[in-house]
Amino acid sequence: MDTATDASSQPSIIPSNTPLLSAFLAFALAQFLKLFTTWFKEKRWDSRRILGSGGMPSSHTATVTALAVAIGLQEGTGAPTFAIALVLACVVMYDATGVRLHAGRQAELLNQIVCELPPEHPVSNVRPLRDSLGHTPLQVAAGAVLGCIVAFLMKSS
């Protein structure tokens, strides 16, 4: 029996799936970086940014970009899996700067309207809506750059 085959067939604690690892690492790094970009912008530390959506850089974009680039590097840009990952990445980035960004802006406006209501109004005590939902084009671009960097670094390691 070939020992090389036996060793490769045994499960590993860390999966050897480079695209998957690249995506997870890009997501984690983007979420971690949000702590510092929030501090830089607002001069305060907000540990909730680690789990929150929205902000700089876009972790959703970093994730899908790292996945697509890693698949492209591993299987080639002619592979059907690369095409699927690329289309997924485009949909996620479009959604982040389109639908989710506008939903966040609407939530911000609704929160402002509710704050201006008299205290006796039935919805004046309603919990504010989350308004940090989408991303600006710059936040999406930063996420895409981060995803590319992570995928290239994972490929070279």
N, C-alpha and C positions, 0 to 999 in steps of 0.2 A: 504494500500500500504506500502511496506517495504521501510523505509527511507534509509537504507544502500544501497539498490539497486539504489534508486534515486540519491544518492550522487555519486555513482561510475559511473553512466551513463552520468553525466554532463561533458562536456569538461573541461579540465584543461589547464591553461596557459602553464604549464610545463608537457610534456608527461611523463607517468609513464613507458615508454618502456625502461627498464634498458639496454638492448643491444644497442639500438640506442643512448641513452645518453652516454653510455660508449665509443662508437665509436666517437661521436662528441667531448667529453671531451679529449680523447686520441689525436685526431687530433689537437685540439686547444693547448693542453699542449706541444705536440711535436713541433708545429710551434713556440710557445713562447720560448721553450728551445733553438731553433736554434739561437736566438739572443745572448745567452750566449756562446754557443759552437763556434759561429763565432768570438765573442770577444776573447775567450780563445785561439783560433787557430791563428787569424789574428791580434789581439790587436786593433780591431776597432769595433765600433757599426754600424750595417747595418740593419736599420729598414725594408728594402726590404725583409729580410729573413723571416719575418712573413708571407708573401704571396708566397714566392718562393718555387720551388721544389728542391730536392736534399739537401744534407747536413745532419748533425747529430742532432738528430736521424731521421730516416725515418718516416715521418708522415703518409705516405700511409700504411706502415707496422704496425705502432701503431694503426691506425684506424681499419684495418681488423683483427688484432690480438685481440684487445679489443672486437670487435663484436663477433668473434668466441668463445673466452673464456667466455664472458658474456652469450652467447646462451648455451654453454656447461654447465655452472653453473646453469642456469635457467631451461633448458629443459632436461639436461642430454646429455652425449656424444653419446647416441644411437639414438638421434632424427635426422630426416632427415634435419632439418634446421641447425643443427650443422655440418653435413656432407657438406652441401652446403657452409656454412661460412668457414669451414676449407679448402676446395678446393679453394675457392676464395682467401683466405689468402695465400695459397701456390703459386697460380698463380701470385699474386701481388708481393710477395717477390722474386720469380724467375725472374719476369720481371724487378724489380728494380735493381737486381744485374747482370742481363744479358743484355737484349736488351737495356734498357735505359742507363745503365752504359757505354756500348760500343758506343751507339749513342753520348753520351756526350764526350767520348774520341775522337771520330771522329770529332766532332764539334771543339774541342780544337785544333786538328791537322790542320783542315781546316782554322781556325782563324790564326794560326801561319803561314801557307803558304800564306794567303792573306796579312799578315803584311810584309812579305818579298818581295812582288811584288813591282815593280817600281811604283812611284806615277801616271804615265801616263796610267797604265793598267786599263782597264774598270771596273774591280771588286775591285780595290784597295781601293775604298771609300765605299764599301758595309759594312753595319752595322754588327758587329761580331755576330756569332751564339751563342745562349745560350749553355754553355757547362756544366752547373750544372744540369744534367737531372737525372742521376741514383744514385745509392748508392753503397758503399763498403759493404762487408759482415758485418763488424763491425757496420756500421750505421743501417743496417737492423736488426741485433741482438739487438741493443739498442732500436730500435722502437718496436720490439717484446716484450722485457722485459717491456718497458713502457706500452704497451697495456695490458699485463697480470696484471701488478700492478693496473692500472686504473680499469680493470674489477673486480678484487678481492676487491678493495676498494669500488667500487659501490655496489657490492653484499653485503658487510658487513654493508653498511650504511642504 
